[in-house]
Amino acid sequence: MNTYQKKKEELRQQALEWQAHLADVPQSWLDVMQAGDYFSENGRKYGLLREFRENGIC
């Protein structure tokens, strides 16, 4: 697996973990906005933006 694919899978895994964490721990709106920005920026870079939007991550 090349570096791009590896980083893409790592980002996808981060998003899944963050989403699961949201259900367990209350987050401030600032935390949610910062995470949304992070996943929007990196999702665009790795071709995951549509998937993230469909799953309510950003």
N, C-alpha and C positions, 0 to 999 in steps of 0.2 A: 504494500500500500504506500503510495507516495505521500509526501508531506501535506499537500493540499487536502487529500482525502482524510488523512489522519486528523488534521485540525478541524475539518468539517464535522467528523464524527465526535470529536471532543466537545465542540460547541453544541451539537445536538444533545449530548449527554448532560452538559451543564444546564441547558434549558430544561430538560426533564427533571433534573434534581432541583432546580430553582422552583419549578412549578409544584413539585411535591412538597417542597419546604413551605411554600405559601399556605398550603392547607393546614400545616401544623403550627406555624409561628406567625402571629400577627405582624404585619409590615406597615410602616408609615407610607404615606403617599409619595414622599420623597424617595424612599427605597424602591418603590414600584416604578416610579418614573425613571430613576437611574438605571434600573435593570432593563426596562423597556428600551431606553436609548442604547444601552450596550448590545442588547440582542438585535435591535434594528440595524445598527452599524455593522456588526459582525455577520448578521444574517444576510445582509446584502452582499458582503464580501465573499461569503461561502455558498451563496445560492440557496439559502434557507429562509429567506424573508417571507415567502408565501406560506410555507409550512408553519413558521412562527406566528404569522397573523391568523391563520386558520385555527391554531391552537390557543389563541389568546395570550401569547407570550409577549408580543409587542404590538 
